[in-house]
Amino acid sequence: METQNFNSEEFATLIKLLQRIDPHKPLGTELYDAIAKVSLSIAIEALTLRRGKNGIEIFLTKRSEKEAYPGMWHSPGTIRRPGEELDDAFLRLETREFKNKLNSKKFVKFSDCPNEERGHFFLLLYLCCIDNDNSDNWFPFDNLPEPMVDHHKDYLIPEAVKAFKLQEK
């Protein structure tokens, strides 16, 4: 059986190291990116929109320099961890990215994203709502900040706006 480009000793070491990973703890960007290249990930995309003074506004956050897409704007999302309940993933989003409770989460769409630069993702797109959020994280849909994660700007946000408009009818 051919096993990639590893000799048997390297392969045995790799397996031992992978077995030490706790799937309930964060992997860190470098390790996650390496694993994502050879696996499928389920991304929970929590797009939060509202009708504001400038039309449809979307909640965005800026990635830290230690994360994937450093310094880029994006719509909050997370990767579902093995054995994790969906509510746990949303709680992580509320705590780490929104810093606020999401008072509604409506499933909108499932999408297959095989060509994302970090790996192959199944996207679960949700429209979410936050009440009484007066942060500076709201941006008009027709005037998004730059630099922005491409697949958020080109796919996720337009899909969320389409669903938001349908929901308003």
N, C-alpha and C positions, 0 to 999 in steps of 0.2 A: 504494500500500500504506500503510495507516494504521499508525503506530508510536507507540502510547501517546499521551502528551501532551507529546511533545518536538518542538521544531522540528528541522530537519535538522542544524543546527550542534550543538545539544545532543546529538542522537542520535549523531552522529559522535564527539563527545568522549567520551560514555559508552562507546561500543564501544572506543575507544582505551584508556581507563582499565581496562576489564574485561580487555582483552588483556594488560595488564601484571601481572595477578594470577598469582602462583606457586601452583598448586593443591597443592603439597607443603608449604606453610607455613601456619600458622594465619592466619585472616582477621581475627581480633579480633571481639568480640561485635557491635559496631554494623554492620560490613560483613556479617558472617555473617547477622545477623537480616534485613538488607535483601535479601540474595540469597535467603534461605530463604523469604521471602514470595512469591517468583515462581518457585520451583523445587521439586523433590522432594529430600528428604534421606534418607539411609539411616542410621538410628541403631542403634548396637550397644549394647544394654542388658545390662550384666553384673551380674545380681542374685546376690548372695552370701548364702546362708542357711546356718544350722547349727542343730543341736539343742543348746540351752543349758539352764542351770539354770532359766530362765524360759520354757521351751517353745521355739518356733521364734523364732530371732533373725535379724535382717537387718543387714548391713553398710551404713551410710549415711555420707555426708559432707556437710559444710555448704558451700554455694556461697560464693565470695568476693564482695565487694561490687562487683567489676569484671566479673563474669560475668552471664549471664542468670539470672534468679531469684535476685537477690542476697540473701545471708543465709538462704536456705532450705535445708532438708535434702533430700537426694535419694539415689537409688541411682546409683552411678557408671555412666556411659555416655559414648559419644563418637560423633561423626559420621565416617563413612568418607569419606576424601578421594579425589578422582579418582586412579585409577591405583594406589591403595594396596592392599596385600595385607591380608587379614583379620588375620593375625598381627601386622602392624605396628600396627593399631588397638588390638589387645589389649595390645601392648607399651606403647603410649602410656597406656592405662588403668592398667597395672601401675605404671608410673613416676610418673604424675601424680596419680592418685586413690587407688589402693590402697596405694601405697608398699610393695608386697609382690608376690611372684610368685603368679599364679593357677595352681594345680596341676591344675585340670580346668575344662573349658568345654563344657557340653552344650547344644546348640541345643534350644530348647523350642518356640518359636512365632514365626511371622511375623504381623505385624499392620499394618493400614493405619490411620494416624492422620491424617486430613485436617483435623481441626478444632483442632489444637493452636495456641495463640495465636501461636507463632513461625513457623508455616508448615505444610506438608504433609510428613509423615514416614512412611517405611516403617520399622517397628520390628523388629529381629531380637533376640528375647529369649533370653538364655543364662542357665543356672544355672551358677554358678561356685563354686569352692571354694578357700579359703586354709587352709593348715595353720599351727598355732602362732601365730595372730594374737591377741594379748592387748590390743589397742588398746581405747580407749573408744568405738569407732565401732559397736559392736553394740547393737541395740535389740530388745526383745521386739516381735513382730508386733502384739500387742494393746495396745501402749503406745508408739506412734511419736512422735518429737519433733515439735514445731511451731516455726515454720511449715514446712510441707512442700510440695514441688511437687505440685500437685493430681493430675496424671495419673500420677505415681509412686504416690501414696497410694491413688488410686481405681482404678487399672488395673494398672500394672506389678507392684506388690508383691503384690496378691491373686493374680494369674496365676502369679507365681513360687512363692508359698506352695502353690497348688494342685499345681503340677508337683513341688515338693519333697516333698509328702505322697505323691504317686503313686510317686515315686522310692524312698521309704522302704519301700514295701510289698514 
